[in-house]
């Protein structure tokens, strides 16, 4: 790595320590020293990963940065390139001006949001526990979670961005700041379509009266605000709204792409179109059942139950949908981990979820299967059952 990249990583590591300090989590000198050492370790691991080049970078990201570099950077925003949404492309435009290996810049962006994700997870966990140790555990477990490290610093993907905004959105809504929460949810969706796996929790928040109908107006306003720079550069406004519909046409026709979804159990399906339709129907049925359950138990719909519903949706929706890829359970990985930080007796849930996700990561990164993906699907089925049990326990009437 060059000196600029090392400086950037050091700055992000310092930011992580500052976030812990200003959040009031570091009250004693020994806490500062231990936290600094743990942050340093997390960044050394990431630094060792940054040189790895994947096909996603070679075939897509590198070409997109080159396009902006050759066409005037931000002046080229009006053109259509790639299948990522515009807020992420803003960063690629920025990188086109910097004389640093763009792979490092792309990965540094994801590492920055690894820290934001860890901080947002800590803040969300803090709503459920008064223990500083558990809050710090949430921060460092997220920072060291294998799929978080692999996704950004090794693979060069950006799933930490949309999940960081989604976790922050849930925290803000539960903390009495629903408008800010809705704006963060819009930012999550603006970066990645996969935010739709997490967005339905706002219906549960509506049932719980944590948000009101008027707050849903913030979503389109915030989304359009994030599209505005590209629109001013000449990008068609209508295309910013329909972009994800176009993107859905590029996911492929296969029922499963190295994903631990229910379709990992399928072998030689005769009618893939019918199977796909049934999977979509099942995902909508899961959402409907979750909303009905929340409505019927709305008098018991406390913050812990809402977290349980968030896990159910984040795991269940991609589990049932067709055409899922290996990274689509990133939000589930994080939410199950945060649930376990607040209720350690459920630690098996993030362990199973991580096992399932890592099978998919191994399949892509090593180009071979470590174990059949059906093993991961079975693990996620157990996670769904555990999340349902946790949620039911929170909604159960209190004993006299």
Steps between C-alpha positions, in 0.01 A plus 500: 500500500610857438540770764169668411302178555675433831423857611134456406476177699666661801251786480204260491645304793539824696139588415389165647672579829357853505148366441535271800635784712236760413229236548611474862608137478865559598496621857831365628854509358518122477184499288662745260814287474313173447265657246788658311675162486185325375442767235863471391460123467184537292676740265813288467278212385328728251830636376620147427183438298505811284728373226266218401343549157170335408319465169241752618772765512670398176180466298295786642629745761834569333328573169249732664773706664688514169184623329471794740873569481489518121180704482553779750408346834183655636425650158439142381231428758233567240608190309385152587770264617481195722203358687561658841288788617621856477619575856763229472601626156563845653788344692636334186493842333696643791754217482559573132670828600741338747832359389477190719425141402121514486463149647640637827265798493197278434594274789581793730147632442353168612734491800382848600145369503610188691574742782169684455322163502676397822411832663136481386482143630639613834242779521218260417622249757516782754121531486475150647780489753653733755819296504801688350669164447215374282490821301873483435462131418244594235742750346797267487308188402363684197844636417655152519208302355641288215251601232551868587875466450470288187227705336682832491873469549543167317221485243464874440121493539298776667228321698619664822374832360134417457486284814667774707228744393229238564623422853532871571144546367364240742693652790376853429138389461509310830677790668219743423639654180277347231558763230877457524451124502292514183762719332768243586282222364468696176880534489531125550265436208678762289824304528369147452178332393559233765382754758151369415575204726521742796254773402181310604593545865364853466150354460550328836625832640183662366287238676698562819442877459871566488447671165198671350367498146630850438855380561477277194499818289862554609605187308438622141623850584827371641543256212448770238738733685772236465429473128512877446874537423471251214181663372675837495780335301249386239385160627128454413283548810261221405789259463602559862160362601493207256868403537430210735237357267768486232743351750262219590516390139874436535498266801481190281241231452652238729305416813811529716851648473719355777236611750377309808141570399224240495584441134831343607285193568372490141644250258387493138180701542275426203326837491738773620254776414237350729755439777616862472143630523429281803813629672397861445151420625645331808715806579196728480303252712775512764480880508122491524512246781756710688287814467185314609682353799630842598151649467335227708762543774540877463439558871815293570706638211802626692849575371620143549211360302571750223861380485369145475281599206797675336699174518206296371463726196872539429549123503165383366456723194825410320467142623175458308573712193646355178811631321684581826878543505753410768519849656127560544495383862742770615222687684387175661857432617511834677152503653531147641834600650352811662207299634747261663690795652180602678386143575811276522292185537425538127866499397437192287299712253788718372729196501262309272435805283872566458562134416240523224638825358861380508410195292386739227807722540727198472320385185563835327841593636652153461290394199407171665260380766628423847170330585170472314305826519204300631688479831488878519131502410432253782692726738290800395181301551614451860576872528146581385357264759719653772407855399131406509546347846677815622227725361225284647669519840495881486133511394383252762276657767683572823442257783315632801 
